[in-house]
Amino acid sequence: MKGSECQFVRYMGNSNTRFIIPVYQRNYYWKEENCRQLYADLVKIAKTGRKSHFFGSIVSANVPDGRYVSFIVIDGQQRLTTVSLILLAMYNLIDKGILTPKDPTLKQCIWEDFLVNKWQPEETRIKLKHVKDDQLAFSKLFSATDEHIKESNLTLNYNYFYEKLQKQEVTLDELFDAIYKLYIINIQLEADDDPQMIFESLNSTGLDLSEGDKIRNFILMGLPIKQQNEYYEKYWNRIEAYTKQDVSAFIRDYLSVKQQEIPKQKKIYSIFKEYVESIATKINDVINQVMFELSRIKKIPDYVEKYPDAKVGETIYAIGNPGGTEFFGSFTNGIVSSLDRPIATSSNGFYDLPCIQHTAAINPGNSGGGLFNVKGELIGINTWKLVDSSTYIESMSFSISIDIGISIT
């Protein structure tokens, strides 16, 4: 790994350079407060005449790409993206005649040096390539305003800069000169560097990665780039769409069903990693299986609005496969005797789980099957039964309520 100081614009300003955000990276997350701070720093640089301003480090790996230079951005995409949003807002304001710089070449300079490679085909001309949803939102900012994806974080921050620039705390020329005074530590990975270890180390001191971010990194980073993109498109993007980006809670539910215990919020990643590594000797042998299962699961809130809660005293039906396939599709019935009954688990790192208590028979093999009311509506997921030979307890079965469970489709 080699690092050296350089101007930020020198890093991103080569006309034949392209920057690629890998699929294992988290999505663009900077909020208006981050943009406000960056803009305030640039205004301060312009007004005080400072010669330089440290803008952090950017870690990337050079990937051979024919006549062009492509960099996989391991760390620094938030800053790289946000400055690109400022430059794009500047370009559009000039292009629409809303603001006029003193330098008549500024518009062309921004466009050709920092935003696009004019010699690339239309579909790859934008220099900064994001992951799927972010890429769509970013590319739409190069189009008419009515095509912008309003709910995207990229669009919200672009709009912030677009409005802020029009207040002209400093001129476009002064702001552009301030961007030239940003300096970074440019860190280039070498062939024997471990991108995953570096990624986790760098992000351990910044904005905390979510458990879902860590799992995406764990699953995708070790794969070849082509396979990373394939898995992201085929599986991970679907998971993010199903869960509305709340992947951490989603995988927590997945682990709860698979292991019959609910992991603590801060241990989702470590327990997921242990689970995956426990079912195969080679990680690549099991990733495809796990990703397939995850992509077929939808988070239960979609069902909560459709299906009613369980009610004490109502008749219920449990469906499952007690003992295995020999009794496939077995059907038992009973009544609900209690709601939110806390069931203690014994493993370290887990806690009590509130369940529906009922009298329908549940046996090994029933776990994960549905619990239904008389209308055939799903109200729970079969989970446990209480066994105590010393007291001869019978007919005490427990199912995860549908509001905290998941549905396997």
N, C-alpha and C positions, 0 to 999 in steps of 0.2 A: 504494500500500500504506500503510495507516494502522495505527499501533500505539498502545496505551494500557494503562496499568496498571489491573488490576481484580481483585477477589476471584474466585478460581476458582469458588466456588459461585454467584456472580452470573452468571458466564459460562454455567454449565450448569443453573442452577436455575429458569429460566423454564418454566412449565408447558406452554407451547405451542411450545417449541423442540425441534427434533430434530437429531441429529448423525449424519451419514452418512459412513462410511469408504469412499472410492472404491475401485474394483476394482484400480487400479494400485498401491495401497498394499500393502506387505508384510503378512503375517498378524501377529496378536498374538504377540509373541515374548518378553515379559518372563518371567524365570525367578524361582524362589523367592528368590534372593539380591537381586534388584531389589525384590521385595515386602517382604523383611525390612528393607531399608534405608528404604523409604518408611514402613513401620510404626514403625520406631525413631525416625524424624524426627517423626512425629505424636505419639508418646509423649513425646518430649523437649519438644515445643512445649507439650503439656498440663501436664507437670510443672514446667517452668521459667516458664510464664506469658508466653512470648514473644508479642508483639503481631502479628507477621507472619513469614512464611517464603516466600522466593521459590521458585516451583515451575516455573520455565522459561517458555517461550513456547508459545502455541498459534496456529497459522496456519490460517485457514479462509476460505472464500468463501461469501457469502450467496447462496442460490438461491431465487428466488420459488416459493412453494408455497401459494398461496391464503391461507387464514386462519392458516396455521402458518408458523413461521420455521425454515427448514432450512439447516444449515451443512455444506458439504463440508469435511471435516477434511484439510488438506494435511499438517500436522505437529502431533503432540501426541496421537495416538490411544492410545499406550501409557499415558500418564498419565491420560487421560480414561477409558480402559477400566478401569484398575487401581483408581482411586477409585470407579468404579461398582461394582466387585466388592466393595470394602470396604462400601459402603453397602448393597448387596444382602445381604451376609452379616449385617450389623447388623439389617436389616429381618427376615430369616428367623429369626434368633435371638429377636427380640422376638415375632414372630408365633407361634412355637412355644412361647413361655413359658419358654425356657431362660434368657434374661436379661431384666431389667426395668429400663428407664430411669427416672430421676426425673421427667423430662418426659413426661407421658402423651400428648402430641401428637407425639412424636418419630417413632413408627412411620408415622403418616399423612404427616408432613412429608417423610420420606425417600422414601416411595412416590410421592407426587403431585408433588413438586417436582423430584426427581432421577432417578427410575427410569422412570416411565411418564407418558404423557399420557392421562388417563382419558377424554377426549372423542374420542380416535381409535378407529377400528375395532380389533378384537382383533389382527389381523395386523400392524398398524403402531403399536400403542400403546407398545411399548418405545422409549424416547427415543434410545438409541444403536444404530444400525444398522451391523452389521459386514458384511464380505464373506462370501459363502455359507457355508463350513464353520464359520467363527468365529461367524457369526450363529446358526446352528443350535445350536452349543454354548452360546452366551450365552443364547439364549431358553430352553433346557432348564433353566438354573439357576433360572428362575422357576417351574419345575414340581417334582414330587415327586423326591426324591433318587434313586430307582431309574431315573429317566429321564435323569439327568445323563450326559454323554458323558465317561467317566472319563479317556480318554487325551488330551483336549484341554488345551492350556495354560491356557485360561480356567478350566476346572474345577479343575485342580491348584492354581492360585493362589487361586481362590475357597475351596477347602478349607483352604488355608493360613490365610487370614484368618478363616474360620469357627472353626477350632481356636484360633487365636491370641486372638481376641476373648474366648473363654470363660475364658482365664487371667486376664483383668481386671487387666492392669498399670495400666490407667486405666479409668474407667467409660465406658459408652456415651455419656453426655452429654459427658464431657470429650473423648472422641475426636471427637465430632461438632463440638464447639467448635474443636478443633484443625484440622479440615478447613476450617472457616470462616476460619482464619488463613492459608491458602495463597493466595498472590498470583501472578498470571501477567501476562505481557505479551500482551495480546489483539491479534493482528495480523490485520486484515481485508484481503483482496485487493480491488483495484479492477478495473474492466473491462479496463484496458490492461496489467495485470500478467500475466506469463508463469508459470503454475503449475508447468510442468515445470522451468524454470530455478530457481525458488525451491525446489522440492522437492529437486533435486539439490544445490543449495548448502547447504541446511539439513542434509541427511543426510551431507554430506562431512565434518562434524566430529563426528558422533555415532557410534553403533554402525554399523560398516561395512555398507553394503548389499551383499548378495551380487550376483554377476553376473546371476543370474536375476531378482533384484529390479529391477535397472537395466533389464533387457530388458523386463520387464512394464511398467515405467514408460514406457519408450520407445515401446512398441507401443500402450498403452492411453490414456496421458494426453492425447495430442493429439486424440483422438476426441471427438465429442459424447457427453454422459453416457449417452444411450439406447444409442448404439453401443458404448460402453465395457461396459455391462452385457451387451449381446448377445454381444460377443466373449468376455467373461470366461466366461459361461455355456456358450457353444458350443465354445470352444476352450481357454482358459487353465486353467480349473478341471479339465478333463480331463487336461491336461498335468501339473498338480500331482498329480493322483490317480495317473496312470501312474508318475510318478517318485518318489512318496512324499515330495514337497516338494523333492527334489534337482534342481531345474530347471537349475541351472548346469551340472552334469555332463552332463545330458541334452542341452542345447543345444550343449555342446562336442562331443558325439558327432555331433550333427546337422551341425555345421559341418565336422567331419572327413570325413564322407561327401560333403557337397556340394562341398568345396574340395580334397579329397584331401590335406589337411594338418591336423595337430592343433594348435589354438591353445593358448598358455599359459593357465594357470588365471586369471590376473589380466587377460587380454586378451579374454576371451570376449565381453563386452559390446561393446567397441569393434570387434572383428572382425565380430560379428553385425550391428552397425549399418552398417558398411562394406559387408557383403555385401548387406543389404537395399537400401541406397541405390544399389548398383551395378547392380541388375537392374530398376530402374524410375526414371523421372524424378520421379514423384509417389509419396510414401510410401504414401498410401492405396490406390494402384493395386496394390501388391504385398503389403500387410499381410494381406489376406484369403487370398491364395495361400500365404504363409509359415505363417500360423496353421493353415490347413487341413492342410498337410504335417506340421507339428509335432504336431497333435492326432491324426494317424494313426500316429504312431510310438510304439512302446513300448520302454522301456529293456530292454536285453538280459539283466539278471540274472534275469528271469522264465524265460529260456531256458537259463541256465547250469545250473540244477538238473535240467532235463529232458534236455539234450543233453550227450554226453561231449566231452572235449577231443580235439583231433587227436593222432594218434600217428605217429611216424616210420615210414615204410615202408608205411603203409596206402594203399589205393586211394581216390582222391577224384574228384569230378566237379564241374566248373565250369559254371554256366548263365548265359547273358547274351545280349546283342544286339550282337555285334561288327560295327562298321560301320554300325549303326543298324537300322531296322526291316526292312531287306531280309533280314537273317539273324536275325530275331527268334527267341528261344528256342533258340539254338545250345547244343550240349552237347559238352564236351570232358572227357577224363579224364587222370589221371596218378597220381603217388604223392607222398606227403609226404616231403620230404628233410631238412627242418629245422624246428624250432620256435623261436619268439622271436628270429627273425633281425632285427637292427636295420637299418632302412632309413632312410638319412639324407635329410632334406628340405633344400631350399636357401633357402627364404624366411625372412626375418627374423621372429623371434617364434615359431618352431616348433622342434620337436626330433625326435630319432630315434623311429621308431615300430616296436615289435617286431611281426613278422609271421610267418605260416606260409609257408615256402618250399615250392613244389611244382612239378611238371612239367606240369600241365594248361595248355593254351594259353589265354592271356588277351590280348585285343586291345582297341583302343579301342571302347568301347560295352559291354564286359563289366563295367566298374567298377560296383560296387553290387550285382552279381548274387551269388547264393548259392554257397558252396562246401559240398558235401555228401559224407558218407561212403557206404559201400555200403548202409547201412541207410536211406538217405534222410534222415539227420539233419543238420541245419544245424551246421556247425563253423566257418564263417568267411564273410567278405564279400570278394569279389574286388576287388583294389585296383590293383596295379602289375604290370608285367613289366620285366625288365632288358633294355635294348637297347644294344648296343655293336658297331657295325659293324666296328671295328678288330680285335676279337678273335673275332668270329663267335660270340658267346655265344648259346645257344639254350636253350629249356626252363627258364628261370628265372622263375617267376611267384610273386607274393606276394599273400596275402590277410590281412585283419585278423582275428585270432582272435575267436571269438564272445564271449569273456569281456570284450573291450573294445570290441566293435562294437555295432551296433544293428540291429534288424530293422525294415524298412519294410513295414507291413501294407497 
